[in-house]
Every structure is written in structure tokens, then in C-alpha cells.
């Protein structure tokens, strides 16, 4: 596992110290152990954890988004946020998830790895996006969720401050998703800056990182509930589209 990580970070152009390698190894050990009682991941082989979780998550650092305060929306078992924190200890990380059992695992892992400046938020994204202390408070939002980009953008962009970025780790259909989400992203105050190609080292996996810049404030009524987002595209909502985006 260590050699896979070393080689992978070199290929990605990222640095990783001996301490950070040990922290990633410990993270993997804890993940496999806790996964026996809590469903955290379907990947339990250490080689695959290194490639499909750690290197895949680390690739977000290649997107070039600047900033210190970062929120991982729907973090699950900590991907990509906790991997980014390990590799960039100076980050102030917030991990948001709707399931307390996952957050309990992440708290234990953060303690075991002696990481600081990590905050845990038990909340659904659509609720957290309306909380005063979280709304438009982060330089970067990241998500590796499987939701389609229009939904994901509405859930994540409200957390990003104007001038910050939302990084969506997506699959090969990212260009089509971005086209479908373009109007929603504009209404939410965002602007697609780049769709970066990423090859996960040591695998045949190819994915995309959609980089969305926050250029205006998100309208106060957003985000909506996911069921409403899925049923009614944002551009069809009269009360939103008839008033200017702030």
C-alpha cells in the first residue's frame, strides 16, 4: 500500500511525507476495522483503498483551487475531505454528513491521526446550507457524492463564499452533466471555470473534476429540499427566476 501511494503521489505531482503516509495507512486500517460494524465502504482491499479512495481523493488538490477553509459535503467515510486534510494539514476542514455513525468513525479517526482544526457537522446538506454559521463561509466546497451535478451544485454552492470554488469529483459523463447544470449553476451564483481530466494512478480509472467559481451570492431561498430539486428544475421556479440573483 505504501509503495502504491508513493508512486501515485509522484504521478499526481503531489508531495507526501513519511508521517502523512503513516497517517493514511492508519486511516485505511481503521476504515477496514470499523467497516465490519458500520457500512462505510464497499472497498476493503488495501490496494484498492489506496487507489480508489486515497489517490482519487487527493487528485482534488490538482484542481488548483486556493483557500484555507474547506467543507466536504456528504463526506461519508471522509472522502475526499479527510485525505486532503492529511496531505495539507494547514486546511481548516469541516466534514458534513447526515449519518452520525459515519461522523463517529471520522471523529475517532481524526483523534487517532492527531489532526487538528477539523469540525464535524451532523446535518443534511440542504439544511446546513441555510445555517448562518455555514452559509457562504468556506473558500472551497468539495463533494464526491453520486448525485447529478444540478442537484449537487444546489446543495454545495450555498456553502461557498463569493470568490471561492466548488470542486465536484465526477465520472466520465461530467461534460454532459455540466451542460445540464449550467443554468442552475448560474442562478446559484456560480460559473464553470474548468472540467479537469484526472487519471487515477495505477488504475484504468478516469474521472473529471468540475471546478465551479462562486461569482455572486446564492439567492436566500436556495437550497431547496432534494425531492423538490429533482421534481422542479431551478429555472422553472417562478419566485427564483423572476428576481435577480444577488
C-alpha positions as CSV (number, residue, x, y, z in Angstrom):
1,X,0.0,0.0,0.0
2,X,2.8,2.4,0.9
3,X,4.5,2.0,-2.5
4,X,1.3,2.4,-4.3
5,X,0.7,5.7,-2.5
6,X,4.3,6.9,-3.1
7,X,4.2,6.1,-6.8
8,X,0.7,7.6,-7.1
9,X,1.6,10.9,-5.5
10,X,4.6,11.3,-7.7
11,X,2.4,10.7,-10.8
12,X,-0.1,13.3,-9.5
13,X,2.7,15.7,-8.8
14,X,1.9,15.9,-5.0
15,X,4.3,15.7,-2.1
16,X,3.7,13.3,0.8
17,X,5.9,13.0,3.9
18,X,6.6,9.8,5.9
19,X,4.2,11.0,8.6
20,X,1.4,11.5,6.1
21,X,2.0,8.0,4.6
22,X,1.7,6.6,8.2
23,X,-1.5,8.5,8.7
24,X,-3.0,7.2,5.5
25,X,-2.0,3.7,6.4
26,X,-3.7,4.1,9.9
27,X,-6.8,5.6,8.2
28,X,-7.1,2.5,6.0
29,X,-6.6,0.2,9.0
30,X,-9.4,2.0,10.9
31,X,-11.7,2.1,7.9
32,X,-11.4,-1.7,7.3
33,X,-11.9,-2.4,11.0
34,X,-15.0,-0.1,11.5
35,X,-16.5,-1.2,8.2
36,X,-17.2,-4.6,9.9
37,X,-19.9,-2.9,12.0
38,X,-20.8,0.2,10.1
39,X,-21.3,0.3,6.3
40,X,-18.7,2.8,5.3
41,X,-17.3,1.5,2.0
42,X,-17.6,-1.4,-0.4
43,X,-13.9,-1.3,-0.9
44,X,-11.9,-3.2,1.8
45,X,-8.8,-4.3,-0.1
46,X,-5.8,-2.1,1.0
47,X,-4.5,-1.7,-2.6
48,X,-7.9,-0.6,-3.8
49,X,-8.3,1.7,-0.8
50,X,-5.0,3.4,-1.7
51,X,-6.0,3.8,-5.3
52,X,-9.8,4.3,-5.4
53,X,-10.2,6.3,-2.2
54,X,-6.9,7.9,-1.3
55,X,-5.3,8.8,-4.7
56,X,-8.7,9.5,-6.2
57,X,-9.5,12.0,-3.3
58,X,-6.0,13.5,-3.5
59,X,-6.5,14.4,-7.1
60,X,-8.7,17.3,-6.0
61,X,-5.5,19.1,-5.0
62,X,-4.6,19.2,-8.6
63,X,-7.5,21.4,-9.4
64,X,-5.6,24.5,-8.2
65,X,-8.4,26.0,-6.1
66,X,-7.0,28.3,-3.4
67,X,-8.2,28.8,0.1
68,X,-7.9,27.5,3.7
69,X,-11.5,26.9,4.9
70,X,-12.9,23.7,3.2
71,X,-16.1,21.8,3.7
72,X,-16.7,18.2,2.4
73,X,-20.4,17.9,1.8
74,X,-21.8,14.4,2.3
75,X,-18.4,13.2,3.3
76,X,-19.3,9.6,4.1
77,X,-16.1,7.9,5.2
78,X,-14.1,11.1,4.8
79,X,-13.6,11.2,1.1
80,X,-12.2,13.4,-0.2
81,X,-12.0,15.8,2.7
82,X,-10.0,13.9,5.3
83,X,-7.5,12.8,2.7
84,X,-7.0,16.4,1.7
85,X,-6.5,17.4,5.4
86,X,-3.9,14.7,5.9
87,X,-1.9,16.0,2.8
88,X,-2.5,19.7,3.6
89,X,-2.5,19.9,7.4
90,X,-3.0,23.7,7.3
91,X,-6.5,23.3,6.0
92,X,-9.4,24.1,8.3
93,X,-11.7,21.2,7.5
94,X,-15.4,20.8,8.1
95,X,-16.9,17.3,7.5
96,X,-20.7,17.3,7.0
97,X,-22.8,14.2,6.9
98,X,-26.4,13.2,7.6
99,X,-25.4,10.0,9.5
100,X,-24.0,10.2,12.9
101,X,-22.4,6.7,12.8
102,X,-20.1,7.9,9.9
103,X,-19.2,11.1,11.9
104,X,-18.4,8.9,15.0
105,X,-15.9,7.0,12.8
106,X,-14.4,10.2,11.5
107,X,-14.0,11.7,15.0
108,X,-12.2,8.6,16.2
109,X,-10.0,8.6,13.1
110,X,-9.1,12.3,13.4
111,X,-8.2,11.7,17.1
112,X,-6.1,8.6,16.2
113,X,-4.2,10.6,13.5
114,X,-3.7,13.6,15.8
115,X,-5.2,16.1,13.4
116,X,-6.5,19.5,14.5
117,X,-8.8,22.1,13.1
118,X,-11.5,19.6,12.0
119,X,-15.1,20.3,12.6
120,X,-17.9,17.7,12.4
121,X,-21.5,18.7,11.4
122,X,-24.4,16.3,11.6
123,X,-26.8,17.7,9.1
124,X,-28.4,17.2,5.7
125,X,-26.8,19.4,3.1
126,X,-30.0,21.3,2.3
127,X,-30.4,22.2,6.0
128,X,-26.8,23.0,6.6
129,X,-26.8,25.4,3.6
130,X,-29.3,27.6,5.4
131,X,-27.3,27.7,8.7
132,X,-25.9,31.2,9.3
133,X,-22.5,29.9,10.6
134,X,-22.1,27.7,7.5
135,X,-23.7,29.6,4.6
136,X,-21.1,31.2,2.3
137,X,-18.4,30.6,4.9
138,X,-16.0,28.4,3.0
139,X,-13.2,29.0,0.5
140,X,-13.8,25.6,-1.0
141,X,-16.6,23.0,-1.0
142,X,-15.8,19.5,-2.2
143,X,-18.0,16.5,-2.9
144,X,-17.6,13.1,-4.2
145,X,-21.3,12.3,-4.0
146,X,-23.0,10.4,-6.7
147,X,-25.8,12.9,-7.2
148,X,-26.2,14.6,-10.6
149,X,-24.5,18.0,-10.9
150,X,-27.6,20.2,-10.9
151,X,-28.6,18.7,-7.5
152,X,-25.1,18.6,-6.2
153,X,-24.5,22.3,-7.1
154,X,-27.6,23.4,-5.4
155,X,-26.6,21.5,-2.2
156,X,-22.9,22.7,-2.2
157,X,-22.7,26.2,-3.7
158,X,-24.6,27.8,-0.8
159,X,-21.6,26.9,1.5
160,X,-19.1,28.7,-0.7
161,X,-18.1,32.4,-0.2
162,X,-18.0,34.7,-3.2
163,X,-14.6,34.2,-4.8
164,X,-14.4,30.6,-3.6
165,X,-14.8,27.4,-5.5
166,X,-16.8,24.2,-5.5
167,X,-15.0,21.1,-6.7
168,X,-17.2,18.2,-7.8
169,X,-15.5,14.9,-8.4
170,X,-17.4,13.3,-11.2
171,X,-17.3,10.4,-13.6
172,X,-16.9,10.4,-17.4
173,X,-20.3,12.0,-18.0
174,X,-19.2,15.2,-16.4
175,X,-19.4,17.3,-19.6
176,X,-23.0,16.3,-20.2
177,X,-23.8,16.9,-16.5
178,X,-22.2,20.3,-16.7
179,X,-24.2,21.2,-19.7
180,X,-27.4,20.2,-18.0
181,X,-26.4,22.1,-14.8
182,X,-25.2,25.3,-16.5
183,X,-28.4,27.3,-15.9
184,X,-28.8,26.1,-12.3
185,X,-25.2,27.0,-11.6
186,X,-25.7,30.5,-12.9
187,X,-28.8,31.0,-10.8
188,X,-26.9,29.7,-7.7
189,X,-24.2,32.3,-8.3
190,X,-21.6,30.0,-9.9
191,X,-19.6,29.8,-13.1
192,X,-18.0,26.7,-14.5
193,X,-14.3,27.5,-14.9
194,X,-12.8,24.2,-15.8
195,X,-13.5,20.5,-16.2
196,X,-10.2,18.8,-15.5
197,X,-9.3,15.3,-16.6
198,X,-7.8,13.0,-13.9
199,X,-6.3,9.6,-14.3
200,X,-6.2,7.6,-11.0
201,X,-2.6,6.3,-10.8
202,X,-2.2,2.6,-11.0
203,X,-5.7,2.0,-12.4
204,X,-7.6,2.4,-15.6
205,X,-10.0,4.8,-13.9
206,X,-10.5,8.2,-15.5
207,X,-12.6,10.9,-13.8
208,X,-13.3,14.6,-14.1
209,X,-13.2,17.5,-11.6
210,X,-15.7,20.2,-12.3
211,X,-14.4,23.4,-11.0
212,X,-17.1,26.0,-10.3
213,X,-16.2,29.5,-9.2
214,X,-18.6,31.4,-6.9
215,X,-19.1,34.8,-8.5
216,X,-22.3,36.0,-6.9
217,X,-24.3,35.4,-3.7
218,X,-26.7,32.4,-3.8
219,X,-30.4,33.5,-3.6
220,X,-31.6,33.2,0.0
221,X,-34.3,30.6,-0.8
222,X,-31.7,28.1,-2.0
223,X,-31.0,25.3,-1.5
224,X,-34.4,23.6,-1.7
225,X,-35.2,20.1,-0.5
226,X,-33.7,17.3,-2.7
227,X,-37.2,16.0,-3.7
228,X,-38.2,19.4,-4.9
229,X,-34.9,19.9,-6.7
230,X,-35.4,16.7,-8.6
231,X,-39.1,17.4,-9.4
232,X,-38.7,21.1,-10.4
233,X,-35.5,22.3,-12.1
234,X,-34.3,25.5,-10.6
235,X,-35.0,27.6,-13.7
236,X,-38.7,26.7,-13.6
237,X,-39.2,28.2,-10.1
238,X,-41.0,31.5,-10.8
239,X,-40.1,33.1,-7.5
240,X,-36.4,32.5,-8.1
241,X,-36.0,33.2,-11.7
242,X,-38.1,36.4,-11.7
243,X,-35.9,38.2,-9.3
244,X,-32.3,38.9,-10.0
245,X,-29.5,36.9,-8.4
246,X,-27.8,38.9,-5.7
